[in-house]
């Protein structure tokens, strides 16, 4: 299935795996890439040398392009330089103006992917020279800047982008959603929640289990709940014990929330994660895993089992082809009698 996106990047299928923070390690990004889609890792959560080592680890497992994600609101120049020197060919910027980094990315021989949440951000990214736009709707899991739905946002961004490929992010977890986004004019989709529940994901087993049993009505979009380590960053999570206690307390503001400052879990290196900490549950954590931030989009109810990344991609593509080929079955025939 060739689109502007697949043609530009030399991919086989119009699917991108969202960065999904620390849940996306070399194994997941490489598995996605080797299946013909675009794999991703997050480069901004560690020092530049660690980000560079992460890229090298992925490239030992695949010869396909992979995307490295950075926040535009942080000082990321040294990080971007480090990953470009390590062989990264695609830099993905989100959460702010990409303009300060665009020349550096293109000067390093890489292409620039930019997440946008409204028309103004789309224009800003296009002016900066973005090679691909990612239109992120409010339905998405994880950290979400905007308040527009994917259905409303994608056609607007497509119309502004012209020949620049647009990917749809938010609410996409199967082939029917992929087909719908293609009909809206997108050149592909970004899937996050679906890949968190993959064999190769570094998400904790309890987190994966929660995703595969959750209803879409169990997700919550909130501005300032799991904000320790990343303040003022709206996000969508599953309702867990932490969320329910906070809601029962009247959605108290930071500083007055139940169990504020208490330690919920520990990383393998012994460092602590407090209540309302931003980190998601990953393999190796100990403690009350259920109480941590369980990021999930509104597509979560269509994620019913943990699968290998390659199978996720194959199933999604089969569903998309079937949906596009059989769309006439949903229309009433013309009847001139």
C-alpha positions, 0 to 999 in steps of 0.5 A: 500500500503505497502513499506519499508517506511510504514513498518518501521514507521507503516503507512498505506500509503506512504505519508509524509506531508512536514513540511511547516513551520508555516502553519503546526500546530497540527491540520494538522499534526494530521489529516494527521497522523490519515489518515494513513500518516506521519504528520509533524511540524516545531520545529526550529522556536520557543524556545525549550519549545515552540517546546516541547509544539507543539509536546505535542499538536499534540500527544493530537490529535493522537496516531500515529507517527509524524515528527518534523523538524529541520535545521542542520545548526542551534544549535538544540541540546536543541530543539531536547532534548526538543521534544524527552522528549515530546514524539517525535519519528521521527526527520527530519533534513535538510539544512546541515550535520546531523552528529552532531545530529544523536547519540542524536536522536538515543540515545533518541529512535527516528528515523532520517529522512534526506533531501538530494539534491545530492549524496554527501549529501545522502552518508553523511546522510547514514554515519550518520545513517539516517533511512529514506532519503528524496530526494528533487528535484529542483521543490519543493516549499519553501526552496530548497538547490539543483538544481537537478530535482526529476526525476534525483535525486531519482534513484541516491539516491535509488541506494545509499540507499540500504535497507534504505527507500527513499522518493521523494520530489518536484513536487508531488501533486497527485497520478500519481506523487506518482505512478511515484516515486514508479516506480523509486524506492522510498518508498513514497513521501513528499507533501508540496504545496498540504497540504498547501491548506488543510482545516487544514493548518494554511496558510492564506485564500488568500495564499490558494486561490493563490495556487489553481488558480496558473499556474506552470509557475508562480513559481520562484526559486530564491537565495536571494529574501525573505531572511529577517530572513533566508539569503542565502537560495534559495527558490521557490515562486509564482510570486506576486507583490513583485516578479514582482517589484523586477524583473522590477527593474532588480533583484536588490541585497539585500540592493538595492531592491524596498521598502527595509525595508518597513513593509508589514504585522503584526502578531497577537502579533503586530510584523512586517514582512518587504518586503522580509521577509521569513515568509509565510502568515498565519491565523491572519496576517494583511496587504498586504497578497498578497505581502508576500512570497507565497511558492509553488512548480511546482506541484501547477497547480494540486492543484485546491481546498482546501480539508481536509487532509484526503481527499487529502490522499484518493484521492492521493492513489486512483489515484496512484492505478489507475495509477499503475493498468492501466499503460499498457494502455499507452503502444503499444501492441506487434505486430508480424504480 
